[in-house]
């Protein structure tokens, strides 16, 4: 029998938050409301999310959507960025600020870890220690908010604070838990040993649940505030990267390249990847939101941002950028194309990603002349991006020719995707999928919903001639890459010595 009910899907993003009202029958979007994610900018490198203001905004929006919905709202599903959270007491009072996931105030604790402890943490959690992870935020908040003597506190991530306000329940969703550095990723349970290494009191960790479990039911008092007369189930859909992959109905072995300002590579596996090479390359394991699967993830700090950087730095107009991109693409597709005159560009504008992850890394461009046309400049940037991408991609040790699925803005850039196909020597599939995170959160809450078909907008296959030319250029690019690493103090002979950030 068709489910003529509605679901509210909350997507808490770094820049914006979105609340969508969906039909549980056919995934029709009934209404969408967006607003900027409330933040407090303190000083460079220090940003707090304002969870209280976020909650009040969500209450108002949810009440409005309930009023507008043609169907009764019976589900609320929440997806979110990871890592950020707060300590609450037994009464649900928020005791600390919520440090943004990218905030670095916990970075100093990295220096306390020995190489042995770093290895132990990776073996348990599948994560390379980094200040983004929740454990270092917990340490900083415990120290700076005088909470060490409190026995009644609990750590909750952003969506779990919303769950507490909605239902009164204190629970942690497993994909978010796998971003804390305190989860035994293989056993899918909290690790006393990892918590002890990191100085996190084990008792502050909330009971774990998976996305397919009911997280709680909206309290009668809040139902009254929202104008709802019936019971409403709440689902913690989980970490947004994994929720978006769920919308694409990925299977073990599938590879997803998510593009935007940054880039990410996500591989779905049946087991966590904990060997020494994965640890060396700083690949991040996680618990997936379905079927007991696991994710292996790596990110690059610069993706589409490089396009913006070129325009700003070289003062090119929108028209000049579009014309240069078109010329670069047309020239690249000609059989006579050559990379001989292309400048070498290493896109470490905001640090570097795997396999040599270093936020202090700097970019490099070699080969500038006073007669360099804009199309050659863009050619250099995009080839540099795909060379860096190929470096990261090799860390995953994937079968030759395995297709890569791409979502995000790069789907609309045929030049970029053809370069990827030629450099990786595998098919690249462009997928047009709007609001993947919201749709994934809906699917988790309403698994029987009839989702719209996944549209493959284009498939790019490698060209042997261009691949061979890019392979020659790659050798030159790598020589500059290694020189830059050595100049920055990275030991290229023994990468393991670079594991511990001090």
N, C-alpha and C positions, 0 to 999 in steps of 0.2 A: 504494500500500500504506500503511495507517495507520502513523503514527509513534508507536509505543508507547514513547516515551522521555519524560524530564522535563527541565524547565529551571528553574534557580534565577534569580529576578529580584531584583536588589538596587535598592532605591529609597532613595537617601540624601537625606533631607529636612532642613530647617533645625531642626525640633523633634524629629522622630522618624525612625528608619530602619526599613525593612521589608524582610524577605527572604521571598519567596513561592515556593513550589514549584508549578509548573504542569505539567499534562499537555500535551505537544506535539501531541497528537492532536486534542483538542477544547477546549483552554484551561481545562479544569477546574482549580479551585484545590485542590491536594492538602494543602497545609499553609501557614500563615503565621506568622512570628515577628516581633515588633516590639520595639524598645528605644529609649530616648531617645538622641538624637544627642549623643555626648560633647563637652562644651564646657568651656573654662576662662574664667570671667568675671573679667577683670583689674580693670577700673574702668569707669565709665560710658563707653560708646562704644567699648570695646576688648574684643573677644571672639575667642578662638581656638577652632577646632574641633580636637579631640584625635584626629588621624588614626591614631596608633598604637593607642590604645584602641579606636577604631572597627574597625581591622583585626583585632585580637584577638577582639573580639565577633563579627565576621562569620565568622571561622574556626570558632569554636565552633558558631555557628548553622548554617553550611553543613554541617559534619560531622554535626550532628544531623538535618538535613533529608535528607541522603543516606541515612542509616540508616533513616529512616522512609518514604522514598519507595517506592511499589510498582513504580516503573519506574526504570531506570538513568538517572542524570543525565548528559546529554551536552552541555548548554548552560548558560552563565552570561551573563546580560545585565545591564548596570549603567546606571542613570539617576541623575542627580544635579542639585542646584542648580549654578549656574554661578559663575564668578569666583574661588572660593577654590582655592588651590593652595600648593605648597611647592617649594623647590629641593632637588634630590637630587644626589649626586655619582655618579661612574662605577660605584661599588660598590652603588648603590641606597640609600645612607644618607641619611636625611632631615636636612637641614641647618638648617631654619628652622621656626618655628611656622606654622600654617595660619590666617591671618586670616579671620574669618567674612566672607561676601560683603558684608554690610552694615557691616562695620567701617570706620571713617573715618580710620584712621591714615595713609592715603596722600593725604588731602584737600589738604594743604599744597602738593603738587606741581601742583595745578590752576592756582595763581597764576603758575606759570612759563610757561604757554601764552599766546602772543599770539593776537589775533583771527584773524590769517592762519593760524596753526598749527591753531586750532580748526576753521576752514573746511577746511583740507587733510585733517585727520583724518576729518572727516565724509565728505568726497568719497571717501576710501579705504576707511574701515571702516564707514561708515553709522551710526556711534554718536556721540552728543553726549558729550563728555568728562565723566566723573563718577567720584568716588572709589570707587564699587563695582567698576569694571572692573579686571581682573587687572593691567593694566600699572602702575597706581599702587600695588598691593600688591607687585609685583615691585620697583619703585623703593625702596619703604620697606624691604623685606627686604634688598635689596642694600646699602643704606646702613647699616642697623642690625645686620646680621649679618656685616659685613666680608667681603663676597663679591665685591667689584669685581675683585680680582686673580685670582679662580678661573677657570680655563679648562675645568674638567671638570664644570660644573654644568648642570642641565637643569630647566626648569620643567614641572611636571605638576599638573593639576587633581585634585581629590579622587578621582574614579573612575579616573583614569589612574595614581594612586599604587596603587590596588587592582590595576589591570592589571599594574603592575610586580611587585607581590608575587605575583600569581597566575601570571604567565607569563615574567617577566623582560624584557618588551618596554617600550620608552619611546615612546609615541605620544600624539598629541593629536587628539581627535575634533573634527570641523569646527564643529558647533554650539556647543561649548564654546570653541573658538578664536575664534568670532565674538563672544565676550563679553570678549575680552582688550584690544581697541583696537589690536591689532597685525595683524589679518587684513585683506587686501584682499578685501572681501566680494564684489565683482564677479568677480574672477579666482579666488576661493576658494583663495587661497594666502597665505603669510606675506608681509608688506610690510616691506622693509628701511627704507623711508622713514618709515612710521608708527613703527616701533621706534626709529629714530634720533631722531625728534621727542620721543618719550617717555623717551629715555635708557635703553632696554632693550637689552641686548646681543643681537644677532640670533641668535647661536649657541646661546642657551639655549632656543630654541623647538624643540620636538620635531617629528618628521615627522608630517604630517597624514594622517588616514584618515577615511573616511566610515562611517556606521553599517552600511552593507551590506557592508563589508569585514570579514574575520576580523581581530580585533585581536591575537589570540594564542591559544596552547594552554596549558592548565594544565601546569605542570612535573611530571615524574614524582614528585619528592620531595613536592610538595604534594598530588598525587593520592593518594599513600600516606597522608599525614596525614588526608585527608578520607575515606578508605576507598573510593576509586574505582579500579577496575582498568583502565578504558578511557580513551581520549582525550576531552577536554572542551574545546569551543570557547568562547572568551570574546568577547563583543560589547560595544563601547562604544555604548550606545543614545543618549547625549547629554544635552543640557540638558532638564530636566524639563518646562518649559513646552511645548517642541516635541514631546517624547515623548508627552505627554498629548494633544496635538492629533493626533498620528499615530493614536492609538487611535480617535479619532472619524472617521478616514478623510476628513479635510478635503481639499477640492479648491481650486485657485487661485481667488481671489475670495471664498472663505468667510470669515466673521467669527466669531470666538470671544470670548465674554465669560466669563472665568474669575472666579469670585467666592469670597470668603472674608473674612479679616480685611481684606485689601486687594482691589483689583479690577484686572484686566488686560484689555486689548483686543488681540487678535492677528488680523492679516490675512495670509492666504497669497497670495503673488504669484509671478509667473514671472520677475520682475526685481527687483533692489533699488530702493528709492525714495530717491534722493539729491538731489532738488531743494531749492531754498532754503527752501521752505515746510516741508518735513519737517525740515530742520535747525533752522529757527526754532522749530518746535513740539517739538523734542527727541524725535522719534520714533526708536526704535532698530531698525535692520535686523539681520537674522541669517540664517545659512544653515540651511535646513530639513533635516530628516533623510531626505527622500525626493525623488526625481525632479529633483534640482537646483533645487528651488524655494527661495523666500526668504520670510522673515517680516518683518512690520512690527509693532512692539509698543510699547505705552505702558501705564503703570500709574498707578493712583491710590493714594496711601498709606493712604486710609481707604475701606473698603467696609462690610462687616458690623460692623467695630469700632465704628462710630457707634451701633449698637444697644446694644452693651455700655456705651459711654460714657454714653448717656442714662440707662440704668438705674442706673449707679454714681453719676453726678453728681446726679441728681434723686431718688435713693434710692427707686426704685420696686421693688416686689416682682415676682416672676415672674408672679404672677396679674394684677397691675396692668398689666404689660407686655403680656401676651397679650390681656387684655380691651381695652386701648387700641388695639392693632394691629387687632383684629377690628372695633372701632368705626370706626377710621379707614378701613379698607378698605370697609366697608359704606356709609359716608357718601360715599366717593369714587365709588362706582358708581351713586349716585342721580343722576338727570338734573338735580336742583336744586343739586348740589354747586357750591361757589364757593371760590376761593382768596383771596378778599378779606381774610379775617382770619387767614391763615396767616403766622406769623413767617418772616422771611428767615433761612435758615441756610446758611452757607458752610462746608463740612466740612474745613477745613484744620487738623485737630487734630494731625496729624503731618506738616505741610508740605503742599505742593500738587504736583499732577502736571501733565502736558502740558495746555495749551500753555504755561503759565507755571510751569514746574517750579522749585520753591524749597523746600528743606527748612526754611528759617527762616520760612516763611509761617505765619500764625496764623488760627484760625477766627473766625467772627463769627456772632452771632445778634441780630436786631433784631425787636422786636415782642412782647417778653415783658410779661405783665400778671400781677397777683396772682390772677386768676381763670382762668388758662390751664389747661384740662383736659389730662390726659395724652395723650389721642388727638390733640389739636391739636399738642402738642409732638412726638409721633412723626410726624405728618403733615408738620410743618416739616422734620424731619430727613430723612425719606425723599425728599421733594421736593427738598431741598437736595442730596442724594446724586445724584439723577438729573439735576439741572441741571449739577452738576460733571461727571458722566459724559457728558452731551451736549456740553459744552465740549471734552472730550477726543475724543469720537467724531467731531466735525466736522473735526478735524485730518486724518482719514484720507480726506476727500473721496470718500465712497462714493456709489454710485448710490442715488437716492431709492427707498425701499421694499425695499431689500435685507434679507432676514431676518438676525437676529442669533441665534446659538446661545449658550445660557447653560448653564454647568455650575457645580457647587458648591452651597453652602448656599442661595443665592438661589432655586434651583429650588423650594424648599419655601415660598417667600414670594410668593404670587400678587399681593399689593398692590404690592410692589416691581417685579415684572416687568410688571404692567399699566401702572404709571407710566412705565417705560422705553419700552414700546411707544407710549404716547401722546405722550411728549416727543419721541422719535426719529421718530415717524410711520412706523414700519415694524413688521413682525411680529417678535415675540420668541419663540423656541422653547426651551422648557425640556427639557434632556436629562438623564435619570437615568443616570449612568454611574459605577459604583463603581470606584475604583482605576484611573483612566485612565492614570496614569503607568506603573504596573506592567504593565497590559495592552499599552500602547504599546511598552514595552521587550520584552515577549514577542513581539509582532508583528514587531519589527525583527530579533530573533534567529531567529524561526521564521516566515518570511513566508507559509508555506503553512497555518498553523494556522487552524482554523475558529473565528473569533471570535463571541461572542454578539451578537445583534442590538442595534443602538442604539435605545433606547426614547425616543420623544418623549412626555414626560408631559403636556405642555400646550402650546398655541400661543395667544399673546396678540396680538390684532390691535388697531390704534389706533382709537380712537373720535374722530371729527371734532369733536364738541362739546367733549369734555374736552381734546383737543389745542389747540383754539382758546383755551380758558380758561388752559391752562398756558403758551401762547405769550404771553399778556398778562402773566402772573405773571413769566415769564422776563425780560421787559424790566426789570421792577423789580429782579429778582434780579441782573441784569447791572450795573445802576447801582451797587448796593452792592459788587459784585465789583470793578468798576473803581476805585471809591473806595478800597477796601481795598488794592488793588495799589499805587495811588499813595501811600497812607500808608506802605506798606512799601518804598517807593523803587523800584518797578518802573516803567520807562518804557513807558507804554501807547501813546505816539505812535510810537515807533520800537523795536519789540520786539527788533530785531537787536542793540541796544546792551546787552541783558541776557544775551547768550549766554555770555560768559566769566565764570566764577565766580572772584572775586578775594578 
